[in-house]
């Protein structure tokens, strides 16, 4: 099991995480999620990669598109 490189308080302090697309079971999703929700949805390894990218960007938003159809947007607070 992979652990996160950033703490949940650090992530929540800097970003709002919005997920858009379809889950694995085919249901549509379009909502803000917390760290635990996004962690169960995409996994720790992929979340670490996206968070590193989002912390480097630090513009208005960082959009990460997954091949399975999910779009994860990190809005900077």
C-alpha positions in Angstrom: 0.0 0.0 0.0 1.3 3.4 -1.0 1.0 6.3 1.4 0.4 9.9 0.4 3.4 12.3 0.1 1.3 15.2 1.4 -0.9 15.4 4.5 -4.6 15.8 4.1 -4.6 19.1 6.0 -2.0 20.4 3.5 -4.1 19.3 0.5 -7.3 20.7 1.9 -5.6 24.0 2.8 -4.4 24.5 -0.8 -7.0 22.9 -3.1 -10.6 22.1 -3.8 -10.9 18.9 -5.7 -13.6 18.4 -8.3 -14.3 15.1 -10.1 -16.3 14.9 -13.3 -17.0 11.8 -15.5 -18.1 8.2 -14.9 -17.1 5.9 -12.1 -16.1 2.3 -12.7 -19.7 1.1 -12.1 -20.9 3.5 -14.8 -22.6 6.1 -12.6 -22.0 9.7 -13.4 -20.1 11.9 -10.9 -19.8 15.7 -10.9 -19.0 16.9 -7.4 -16.4 18.2 -5.0 -14.6 15.5 -3.1 -12.4 15.3 -0.1 -9.0 13.5 0.1 -10.5 10.2 1.3 -13.1 10.2 -1.5 -10.6 10.9 -4.3 -8.2 8.4 -2.7 -10.8 5.5 -3.0 -11.7 6.6 -6.5 -8.2 6.8 -8.2 -5.8 5.2 -5.7 -2.8 6.5 -3.8 -0.1 6.2 -6.5 -2.1 8.2 -9.1 -3.1 10.7 -6.5 0.5 11.4 -5.5 1.4 12.0 -9.2 -1.5 14.4 -9.6 -0.8 16.3 -6.4 2.9 16.8 -7.4 1.7 18.2 -10.7 -0.9 20.5 -8.9 1.6 21.8 -6.4 4.0 22.7 -9.2 1.3 24.4 -11.2 -0.3 26.6 -8.5 -2.1 28.7 -11.1 -5.9 29.1 -10.9 -6.5 25.4 -11.6 -4.8 22.2 -12.6 -6.8 19.8 -14.8 -5.8 16.1 -14.8 -7.6 13.8 -17.3 -7.5 10.1 -16.9 -7.9 7.6 -19.7 -10.9 5.9 -18.1 -12.9 9.1 -18.6 -12.5 10.9 -15.3 -11.5 14.5 -15.1 -10.0 15.7 -11.8 -9.6 19.4 -11.3 -7.6 20.9 -8.5 -8.7 24.5 -7.8 -6.2 26.6 -5.9 -7.7 28.4 -2.9 
